[in-house]
């Protein structure tokens, strides 16, 4: 179970998160929706301490801590129980695909190299890159890089994987297969928090949808509740705009 | 003007004889500069509180002083104060039995630390913040991320600018003549003061520097290609 409570975060004068609380049960897939600037990425980054929240609390399994006052050790502890999939992949540029996947196992978890290599091979096979072990990120396409990114997160068997718009930087053609892969991760029963703009993915895969706007959680519920019977005006506006956008372009 | 090949050869050999001094004046500052320069750059890029500001001021101020001026100042301090300092530290040596090449090495080292730190800082800044974040996200500590992810990516970026620095250092090493240290230039014109063939002497020194520099540039390029295997660059 992962729970964050009353998270606040400002960048100089701009209040990005005003008071956000989210609870995710084990094995749940939570999709966070919202327009740009609503604070969803910042929320995700606060969970992994890539941003330091101004206040708030977090519970992850048996760890309970204050987001503002967390010590270096606590931060490391949290980071070793979570994994992050980035919008622009952020693969280690100086390491091959398999080394990227091994890095967390070998350096952070102190697994023997051979064992780590075996696990990394399995993970890369699982994401369909069995012929790309020794390629550097610069030799891989965007879709392949993101699959390595997912393998790198997945191989750690973290308590939760955080996805930050994992398909936003991809070619439209590659979005489908990457979402398909993320769905397979979800089917493995791993807890996930996904920030995305892919509505159909949210409808298909999410156990819970959280809609954020201007640094606040406006509404949350099952995909059915959010998409078919949204209670809040702001949610309705957002959804109708997205859906009409879809209609405009599908000539 | 006649060019006397015999005198030229004599100067060449005499210059080469003092090559070890130039090597000391180049490689001691280079190695210390690479190490401390990297430390200074990391402190500044990763913003270690207070120390980063102090180092920024030091680097800026120090780079504003010509090497030869700094060298003269250190040499005066060395000549006038060495005996007192040695006595205070209970070192049984006096200024007459210490080689003042160490003053030259000291001056060149400080210059090298400053300029190399700027090169490495530039290279570090060119690496995307996402690389650090990816390191943290798989559970690496800051030090592990720097050592395993950031520094290996910094090296191939820094090498072209570093070559420039090393070449500059090789040439700058000749300023130590000013305090009477004999290196390639001073060595090459030793025979000239007997034969009055200064032209041949300086040309000989130029040739030695030229060959030395070319070898360094070649080695650096091999190193750059080797450390940058992971990069895809159409111009390589």
Interface residues (C-beta under 8 A of the other chain):
Chain A: X48 X49 X50 X76 X79 X80 X82 X83 X84 X86 X88 X90 X91 X92 X93 X94 X95 X96 X103 X104 X107 X108 X109 X136 X137 X138 X139 X152 X153 X156
Chain B: X128 X130 X131 X133 X134 X135 X136 X137 X138 X139 X140 X141 X144 X148 X149 X152 X153 X229 X230 X231 X232
